[in-house]
Amino acid sequence: MRPLNLVAIIYLALTGCSYQTPVVVQPEKSDDGIIFKIEEMFGGKGIASEAYIVLKNDEVRYMADMEIIFFDDSVKVAFQKLCDERSDAQSKMSVEAINNNPAMAQAMQTLNASRTEIAEREKSIDGKVEEMRLKLIANLNESLNELSNELESGGKVLEEFKEITAPFDNAISKTTKEIDELKESQSVSELESNALQLVNTHIVNNSLKVPKIVNSTGRFAESILETREKKDAYTSVYSPKGFILYYRITAREFIEQASWKTLPNIPKECQDTYLVEALTKLVNQKESLEAGGKMLRSRLQSRKSDRRKALIPWENRHDVDQDQFEEQYGRITREYESTKQRLSALQKDGPERDQILEEMVSQIKDEISEQGKSLDEAEAEIHEEAIESMNENLRFSSYTQFTSMIASESKLSIRTGSKGDFIIPAGMDYLFASRSRSSGENIFWFLKIDPKFGNFRLSNSNAKFVGQYGDVMTWMYGDFYLE
């Protein structure tokens, strides 16, 4: 085994070998005598391998004459120790840089003082709930007085407005409640689901040669209970499509006419008397729900229209715009009523008071948590800036330590053949290789040897591609992980 040259290793890790031969992948390989030599030196069968990359234009380039360094599994422990030492060095560097920079030191003191303050505030929250309740009551009373004064400024104009709109608002509120209680969308969805289950069960139980129906996000974009209807159509021109709910023919002056109702999104192969009855019932329920919802929405729109018309004489008398007036005083009225309800709940025992207090405590804790996150981000920025001010020395020292580790842990070094072919010796667990390209891109392989299906290749899929010079010296400490 030839000895390793540390200077050569450092140079190769930075630049690799610039020789690259564009080729087309060939089935045969040349081992240049390597296979026999490796097996003779180490005993046991090695693993035939190759190294190459595929360019964007699909051209394959073999990594010819590239040095590959092999290790046993002790390299992982050595590499992890190196990473930990670098992390410790970063922390010490940042502390040193901050202490030597008055502005950074002052910023850290301010951050620490803020941390202490919010920590004490968080500890004292649960013991000050009653104090917070009394303070909230005082604030609500103050807000209530301010809102009351604003409402009084509306005077007679506001009083007339309330007198006119109160009956309409009551009717609108009632109709809105009826629409909510109808739960049209939810009920229709349940009917659709029932219909889907009925049809698919029928398809399966009767071994029909049609695919099962999927929901609205799948094969059918429309409702399974959507109907198509024709009345008095000429049978010679029209014919129903899909599942038929009913079909009637009438003769008028020797001309046959038909009326029908179908479910076009259900295959005609599903036609069955029992299914007709069940689906007709579901369709009727759906149409009844939709008709009820349509009627209520129309009534709601009518009430709103009547309200607007009723306010026109009031607008003319006082020369105001009802939309602008309502936007201003409607908001004040809503805030006044909401504040009055919260105040009433806080002044007596009950679940409403408990809920308000729980929400208040939760809100305060969320605010403290957000403040803590902001402090963490600010501190990270300070440390990052501090490390950056001393980072050049760290890059060089960390890289030197990495190359020294590669040299001290290596067990064997070989070079690839003219077609990137090489042999992984028996007993080797990890490998390292690098190659620099004329484009400035650098390619690194630092891998656990895990042959699958009897082979192991170095290629794009397991390479680390690095562009910048600084990254060449730090890629192994970034998001890189050695398995």
GUDRENVEX-50042 format. One record per residue: residue in one letter; x, y, z of N, C-alpha, C, O in turn. Coordinates in steps of 0.1 Angstrom, whole numbers, plus 5000, padded with zeros to 4 digits. Layout:
% residues N
AXYZXYZXYZXYZ;...
This chain:
% residues 483
M500949885000500050005000500950125000501850145008;R500650224991501550344990501150435001499950445004;P502050515007501650605018500950725012501050765001;L500050785021499250905017500051025020500751045030;N499951125010500551255012499551355016498551375008;L499651415028498651505033498451625024497351665022;V499551685019499451805010498651764998497851844994;A498951644993498151604981496751584984495851624976;I496451534996495051515000494251645000493151664995;I494951745007494351885008494051944994493051994992;Y495051934986494951984972493851914965493051984958;L493751784965492751714958491351744964490351754956;A491251764977489951794983489451924978488251944976;L490352024976489952154971489652154956488752214952;T490552084949490452104934490051974927489651984915;G490351854933490151734926491051724914492151794914;C490751644904491451634892490651694881489551654879;S491251784873490551864863490351784851489551824842;Y490951664849490751584837489451524836489051444845;Q488651554826487351494824487151454809487451534800;T486751334806486651284792485151264789484551174795;P484551344780483151324776483051184768483751164758;V482151104773482050974767480550934767479751004773;V480250834760478850764761479050644769479950564767;V478050624778478150504787478250374778477450354769;Q479250294782479550164775479250054784479550064796;P478849944780478549824789479849764794479849714805;E480949774786482149704791482949804799482849924798;K483849754808484649834817486149784816486349664813;S487049874819488449834820488949864834488749974839;D489449764841489849784854491349824855491849844866;D492049834844493449874843494349804853495249854858;G493949674856494749594865494449614879495149554888;I493449704883493249744897492649624904493049594915;I491649554898490849454905491849344910491749304922;F492749294902493649184906494549234918494749164927;K495049364916495949414927495249424940495849394951;I494049484940493349504953493049374959493249354971;E492449274952492149144957493349074962493349004972;E494449094956495749024960496249084973496749014982;M496049224974496549294987495749264999496249245010;F494349264997493449265009492849125011492449095022;G492849045001492148915002490648935002490249035007;G489948844997488548864996488148934983488948994977;K486848924980486348974967485949124970485149154978;G486549214962486149354962484849384954484349284948;I484349504955483149544948483449624936484049734938;A483149584924483449654912482549784912481249764913;S483049894910482250024910482750114899483650094892;E482050234898482350334889481950464894481050474902;A482550574888482250714892481950794880482750794870;Y480850864880480450944868479451044872478751034883;I479251144864478151244866477351254852477951234842;V476151294853475351314841475051464840474451524849;L475451524829475251664827473751704824473051604821;K473451824823472051874820471651824806470451804804;N472651814797472251774783472251614782472251564771;D472251544794472251404794473551334790473651214789;E474551424788475951364785476551304798476451364808;V477151184797477751114808479251144808479851124798;R479751184819481251204820481751114832481351134843;Y482651034828483250944838484351024846484951114840;M484450994859485451064867486750984866487050904875;A487451004855488750924852489850984861489951104864;D490750894865491950924872491651014885492351104888;M490550974892490151044904490550964916490350844917;E491151034926491650964938490450934947489551014949;I490350814952489250774962489950714974490850624973;I489550774985490150734998489150655006487950695007;F489650545012488750455019489050455034490150485039;F487950425042488050435057487250315062486350255056;D487550275075486650185082485650265090485650395088;D484850205098483750285104484150375115483350455120;S485450375119485850475129485850615124485950715132;V485750635111485850775105484550845109484550965111;K483450775111482150845115482350905128481951025131;V482950835138483150885152484051005151483851105158;A485150995143486051105142485451235136485751345140;F484651205126483951325119482951385128482851515128;Q482151315135481151365145481851445156481451555160;K483051395161483851475170484251605165484251705172;L484651605152485151725145484051825145484251945147;C482851785141481651865140481251925154480952045154;D481351845164481051895177482052005182481752105188;E483351975179484352075183484152205175484452315181;R483752195163483552325155482352395161482452525162;S481352325165480152395170480552465183480052575186;D481352395192481752455204482652585201482552685208;A483452575191484352685187483552805183483852915186;Q482452775175481552875170480952955182480853075182;S480452875192479852935204480853025211480453145215;K482052975214483053055221483453175213483653275219;M483553155199483853275191482853385192483153505193;S481553345191480553445192480553515205480353645205;V480753445216480753515229481953605230481853725235;E483153565225484353645225484053775216484453885220;A483553755204483253865195482253965201482454085199;I481253915208480254005214480854085225480654205226;N481654015234482254085245483254195240483454295247;N483854175229484854265223484254375215484854465210;N482854375213482154475206481154545215480154475218;P481354665218480454735228479054735224478154725232;A478754765211477454765206476654635207475554625211;M477454525203476854395205476654355219475654295223;A477554385228477454355242476254425248475554375256;Q476054555244474854635249473554575244472654565252;A473554525232472354465226472054335233470854305236;M473054255237472854135244472354165258471454085264;Q472854265265472354305278470854345278470154305286;T470554415267469154455266468254335264467154325269;L468654245255467954115253467754035266466653985268;N468854025273468753945285467854005296467053935303;A467854145296466954215305465454185301464554165310;S465254185288463854165283463454025286462253995289;R464353925285464053785288463653775303462653705306;T464353835311464053825326462753885329461953835337;E462453995322461154065324459953985320458953965327;I460053925308458853845303458753705311457653655312;A459953655316459853535324459153555337458353475341;E459453675343458753705356457253735353456453705361;R456953795342455553825339454853695337453653685341;E455453595330454753475328454453395341453453335342;K455453405350455253335363454153395371453453315378;S453953525369452953585378451553595372450653635379;I451353535360450053545354448953475362447953535365;D449153355365448153275372447753325385446553315390;G448653395392448353445405447753585405447353635415;K447553645393446953775392445753775383445353885378;V445053665383443753665375442753755380442053825372;E442553755393441553845399441953995397441054075394;E443154025398443654155396443354205381442954315379;M443654105372443354135358441854155355441454235347;R441054075362439654085360439154225364438354285357;L439554275376439154405381439654515371438954615369;K440854495366441354595357440654595344440354695338;L440254475339439454465327438054525329437554595320;I437454505341436154565343436254725343435354785337;A437354775349437554925348437654965334437155075330;N438454895326438654935312437354925304437055015295;L436554825307435254805299434254915303433554965295;N434254955316433355065320433755195313432855275309;E435055215312435555335305435055335291434655435285;S435255215284434855205270433355225268432955285259;L432555165278431155175277430655325278429755365271;N431355405287430955545288431255615275430455705270;E432455585269432855655256431855615245431455705237;L431455495244430555445234429155505236428455545226;S428755515249427455575252427455725247426355765242;N428455795250428555935246428455945230427856035225;E429155855224429055855209427655825204427255895194;L426955735210425555705206424655825209423755855201;E424855885220424056005224424156115214423256195211;S425356125208425656235198424756215186424556315178;G424156095184423256075172421956135174421256165165;G421556155187420356225190419056165184418956045183;K418256255180416956225174417056145161416256055158;V418056175153418356105141418555955143417955875136;L419255925153419555785157418355715162418055595159;E417555785171416355725176415355695165414755585165;E415155785155414255755144414755635136414055545132;F416055625134416755515127416355385133416055285127;K416555375147416255255154414855215153414455095152;E413955315154412455285154412055225140411255135140;I412655285130412355235116412855095114412255005108;T414155075118414854945114414554835123414754715120;A414154855136413954755146413054635140413454525142;P411854665135411054555130411754475119411654345119;F412354545110413054475099414254395104414454285099;D414954455113416154375119415754255126416354155125;N414554255133414054135140413654035130413953915131;A413054075119412653975108413853925101413853805098;I414854005099416053965092416753865101417253765096;S416853895114417553805123416853665124417453565124;K415453665124414753545124414953465112415153335113;T414853525100415053455088416553395087416653285082;T417453475091418853425091419053305100419753215096;K418353305111418453195120417853065114418352955115;E416653085107416052975100416952915089416952795087;I417653005082418552955072419652875078420052765073;D420152925089421252845096420752715101421452615100;E419552715107418952585112418652485101418652365104;L418352535089418052445078419252355075419052235071;K420452415076421752335073421652275059421852155058;E421252355050421052305036422252225030422152115025;S423352295031424552235025424952105031425252005024;Q424852095045425251975052424251865049424651745047;S422951895049421951795047422051745033421851625031;V422251825023422351785009423551695007423451595000;S424651725014425851645014425551505019426051405014;E424851495030424451365036423651285026423851165025;L422651355019421851285009422651224998422451114993;E423651314993424551274983425351144987425551054979;S425851154999426651035004425750915005426250805002;N424550925009423650805010423350744996423350624994;A423150834986422950794973424150724967424050624960;L425350774970426550714965426750574971427150484963;Q426450564983426550434990425550334984425950214982;L424350374982423350284976423750234962423650114960;V424150324954424550294940425750194940425750094933;N426750234947428050154947427750014953428349914948;T426950004963426549874969425849794959426049664958;H424949854951424249784940425149734930425049624925;I426149814926427149774916427949654920428149564912;V428349654933429149544938428349424940428749314936;N427149434946426349314949425849244936425649124937;N425649324926425149264913426249234903425949204891;S427449254907428649234898428449304885428749244874;L428049424885427849504873429249534867430249564874;K429349544854430549574847430749724844430949764833;V430549794855430749934854431649974867431449914877;P432450084866433250124877432350184888431350244885;K432750174900432050234911432150384910433150444904;I431150454915431150604913431950664925431850624936;V432650764921433450834932432750974934431851014927;N433251044945432551164949432951274940433551254930;S432451394943432651514935434051554932434251624922;T435051504940436451534937437051434927438151454923;G436251334924436851224915436251234901436351334894;R435751114897435451104883434251194878434251244867;F433251214887432151294884432351434891432451444903;A432251544883432451674889431151724894431051814902;E429951664889428651714893428051624904428551514907;S426851664909426151594920425651464914425151454903;I425751354922425151224918423651234918422951154911;L423051324926421551344926421051454917419951494917;E421951504908421551604899420651544888420951434883;T419551604885418551544876418451624863418851734862;R417951544853417651604840416151574837415751454840;E415451664832413951644831413551694817413951804813;K412651624811412051664798410551644799410051544805;K409751734794408351714793407751724779408151824772;D406951634775406351634762407351644751407251734742;A408351564751409451564741409051464730408451364733;Y409451494718409251394707410251274709411451294709;T409651164710410451044713411451014701412450944703;S411051054689411951024678413251114678414251084671;V413151224686414351314686415151304699416351294699;Y414451294710415051284723414951144730414051074727;S416051114737415950984745416751014758417751084758;P416250954769416850984782418250924783418550814777;K419150994790420450944793420650904808420150974816;G421350804811421650764824420550684831419750624825;F420450704844419550624853418150694852418050814854;I417050614849415750674847414950664860414750554865;L414450774864413550774876412150754872411350674878;Y411750814861410350784855410450814840411150894836;Y409550744833409450764818408050744814407450634816;R407350844809405950834805405750874790406350974786;I404950794783404650824769403250864767402350794773;T402950964760401551004757401451024742402351064735;A400250994737399951004722399051114720397951124726;R399451214712398651324708398551344693399551364686;E397351324688397151334673398151244666398851294657;F398151124670399051024663400551054665401350994657;I400951144674402351164676402651134690402051174700;E403651044692404051004705404951114712405951154705;Q404651144724405551234732405851174745405051094750;A406951214751407351144763407851254773408251364770;S407651214786408251294797409051204806408651094808;W410151254810411051174818411851254828412051374826;K412451184838413351244847414451144850414251024853;T415651194848416851094849417951154859417951264863;L418851064863420051094870421251064861421650954860;P421651164853422651134842424051094848424851034840;N424351114860425651084866425650944872426650904877;I424550864870424450724874424350644862423450664854;P425250544860425150454847423850394846423150354855;K423350384833422150314830422150164834421050104836;E423250104835423349964839422849944853422649824856;C422750054861422350034875420750034876420250024887;Q420050044864418650054865418049934872418249814869;D417249964883416649864891415449924898415450044902;T414349844900413149894906413349944920412850054924;Y414049864928414249904942415150034943414850124951;L416150044934417050164934416250284929416450394934;V415350264920414450384915413750434927413650564929;E413150354935412350394946413150474957412850574961;A414350414960415250474970415750604966415850704973;L416250614953416850734948415850844946416150964948;T414550804942413550904940413250974954413051094954;K413250894964413050954978414151054981413851154987;L415351014978416451104981416451224973416751334978;V416051214960415951334951414851424956415051544957;N413751374961412651454966413051534978412751644980;Q413851464987414351524999415251644996415251755002;K416151614986417151714982416451834976416751954979;E415451814967414751924961413952004971413852124969;S413351934981412652004991413552094999413152205002;L414752045003415652125010416152245002416152355007;E416452224990416952334981415852434979416052554978;A414552384977413452484976413252564988412952684988;G413352495000413252575013414352675015414052785019;G415552635011416652735012416452855003416752965007;K416052824991415852924981414753024986414853144984;M413652974991412553054996413053145008412753265008;L413853085017414353165028415353275024415253385029;R416153245014417153345009416353455002416753575003;S415353414995414553524988413853614998413753734996;R413353545009412653625019413653725026413353835029;L414853675029415853755035416253875026416353985031;Q416353845013416653955004415554055004415754175003;S414354005004413154095004413054185016412754305016;R413354125028413354205041414454315040414154425044;K415554275035416654385034416254495025416554615027;S415654455014415154555004414054645010414054765008;D413154585017412054665024412654755034412154875036;R413654715041414354795051414954915045414755035050;R415654895034416255005027415255105022415455225024;K414155055016413155145011412455225023412155345021;A412255165034411655225046412455345051411955435057;L413755335049414655445054414855565045415455665048;I414255555033414455665023413755795028414455895027;P412555795033411955925039412855975050413056095051;W413355885058414255935069415555995064415956095069;E416055935053417255995047416956135042417756235043;N415756155035415356275030415156385040415556505038;R414556345052414356445062415656495069415756615071;H416556405071417756445078418956465069420056505074;D418756445056419856475046421156385050422256445051;V420956255052422056165055421956045046420856015040;D423055975045423155855037423055735046423855725055;Q422055655044421855545054423055445055423255395066;D423755425044424855335044425955385053426555315062;Q426355515051427355585059426955595074427755565083;F425655625076425155645090425255505097425655495108;E424755405090424755275096426155215098426455145108;E427055245089428455205091429055265104429755195111;Q428755395106429255455118428555415131429255365140;Y427255435131426555405143426255255145426055215156;G426155185134426055035135427254975142427054895151;R428455025138429654975145429655015160429954925168;I429255135163429255185177428255105185428555065196;T427055075179426055005186426454865189426254815200;R427054795179427554655181428654655192428654565200;E429554755191430654755202430054775215430454725225;Y429054865216428354895229427754775235427954745246;E426954705226426254585231427254475235427054405246;S428354455227429354355230430054385243430254295252;T430354515245431054555257430154545270430654495280;K428954575268427954555279427854415284427754385295;Q427754325274427654175277428954125284428754055293;R430054165279431354125285431454175300431854105309;L431054305302431054365315430154285324430454265336;S428954255320427954185328428454045332428354005343;A429153975322429653845325430753845335430853755343;L431653955335432753955344432353995358433153975367;Q431154055360430754105373430053995381429554025392;K429853875375429153765382429853635379430553625369;D429653535388430153405386429453335375428253365372;G430153245368429553165357430553125346431653175346;P430053035337430952995327431453105317432553095312;E430553205315430953315306432153385311433053425304;R432053415324433253485331434453405330435553455326;D434353275333435553185332436153185318437353185317;Q435253175308435753175294436453305291437553295284;I435953415295436553545292437953555298438953595292;L438053505311439353515318440353415312441553445311;E439853295308440753195302441353255288442453235285;E440453315281440853375268441853485270442853495263;M441653565281442553675284443953625288444953675283;V443953525296445253465301445953395289447153415287;S445153325281445753255269446353365259447453345254;Q445653475258446153585249447453645254448353665246;I447553665267448753715273449853625272451053665268;K449653495274450653395272451153385258452353365255;D450253395248450653395234451453515231452453505223;E451153625236451953745234453353735240454353775234;I453453675252454753645258455553545249456753565248;S454853445244455553345236456153415223457253385219;E455353505217455753575205456953665208457853675200;Q456853725220457953815224459253735226460353775222;G459153615232460253525233460853485220462053475219;K460053455210460453415197461253525191462253505184;S460753645192461353765187462753785193463753815186;L462853765206464153775213465153665208466253695206;D464653545206465453435201466053475187467253455184;E465153525178465653565165466653675166467653675159;A466353775174467353885176468653835181469753885176;E468653745191469953695196470653615186471853615185;A469953535178470553455167471253545157472353515152;E470653655154471253755144472453805150473453825143;I472453845163473653895169474853795169475953825165;H474553665173475553565172476053535158477253515156;E475153545148475553515135476453625130477453605123;E476153755134476953865130478353855137479353885131;A478353815149479553795157480453685151481653705149;I479853575147480553465141481153505128482253475124;E480353575120480753625107482053705107482853705099;S482153785118483253875120484553795122485653845120;M484453675127485653595129485553465121486353365124;N484753455111484453335104485553285095485753165093;E486353385090487353345080488453255087488853155081;N488853295099489753205106489153075109489852965108;L487853075113487252945116487152855104487352735104;R486852915092486752835080488152765077488152645074;F489252835078490552775075490852675085491352565081;S490652705098491052605108490252485108490752375109;S488852495105488052385105488352295093488252175093;Y488652365081488952285069490252205071490352095067;T491252275077492552205080492352085089492951975086;Q491452095099491151985108490451875100490751755102;F489551915091488851805083489851735074489851605074;T490751805067491751735058492751645067493151545062;S493051695079493951615087493251485092493851385093;M491851505095491151385098491051285087491151165089;I490851335075490851245063492151165062492151045060;A493251235064494551175063494751075074495250965071;S494451105086494751015097493850895098494250795102;E492550915093491650795093491650715081491150605081;S492350755070492250675058493050545059494050535066;K492550445052493150315052493750275039494650195038;L493250345028493750305015493350415005492250475007;S494150444995493850544985494150474971495250424969;I493150484962493350434949492950544939492350644943;R493150524926492750614915491850534906492050414904;T490850604901489950534891490550514878491550574875;G489950424871490450394857490050494847489450594851;S490350464835490050564824488550584822488050684816;K487650494827486250504825485650514839484450474841;G486350574849485850594862485650474870485050474881;D486150364865485950234872487050214884488150264883;F486550154895487450124906486850014914485749964912;I487649964924487249854932487149904946488149964952;I486049864953485949894967486549774975485949664974;P487649784982488249674989487349614999486549685005;A487449485002486749425013487049485026488249515028;G486049505035486349555048486349715049486449765060;M486149785038486049925038484649975040483749915034;D484350075049483050115052482650245047481450275044;Y483650335044483350475040484350515029485450445028;L483950615021484950665011484850815009483750875013;F485850875004485851015001486551034988487550974984;A485951124979486451164966486051304963484951344968;S486751364954486351504950486851524935487751464931;R486151614929486451654915486051804913484951834916;S486951884907486652014904486452024889487151964881;R485352104884485052114870485452254865485652344873;S485752264852486152384847485152504849485552614848;S483852464851482852564853482952634867482252724870;G483852584876483952634889483152544899483252574911;E482352454894481652364903482552264909483452204902;N482352224922483052124929482152014933481052034937;I482651894931481851774935482551694945483751664944;F481751654956482351584967481551454969480251454968;W482151344972481551224977482151184991483351164991;F481351185001481851145014480751055019479751105025;L480850925017479750835018479950705026481150655027;K478950655032478950515037478850415025477950435017;I479650315025479550225014478450125017478550045026;D477450135009476250045011475749984998474850034992;P476449884993476149834980474849764980474549684989;K474049794970472749724968472749654954473249704945;F472249534954472249454942473649434937473849414925;G474549424946475949384943476749494937477849464931;N476349624937477149734931476949864939476049874947;F477949954936477850084943478550184934479650164929;R477850294931478350394921478350524928477650564937;L479350604923479450744927478750824915479250814903;S477750894917477050964907476351094912476651134924;N475451154904474751274908473951254921473851344930;S473351134922472351114932472951104946472251134956;N474251074948474851074961476051164962476851154971;A476151264953477251364953476751494961475551524961;K477751564965477451704971478051804961479351804960;F477251884955477651984945477852114952476952164958;V479052174951479352294958479952394948480752364939;G479452524949479952624939480952714944481952734937;Q480652784955481552894959482752844967482752734973;Y483852924966485052884973484952864988485352764993;G484152954994483952945008483152815012483452755022;D482252785003481452655006482352535004482052435011;V483352534996484252424995484952395008485252275011;M485152495016485752475029484752445040485252405051;T483452455038482552445049481352355046480552325055;W481252295034480052215031479852095040478752055043;M480952045045480851925054480351955068479951865076;Y480252095071479752135084478352195083477752235093;G477752205071476452265069475352165072475252105083;D474552145061473452045062473851905059473051815057;F475151885058475651755054475551655066475751695077;Y475151535063475051425073475751305068475451255057;L476651245076477351125073476651005079476550995092;E476050915071475250805077476150715084475650615090;
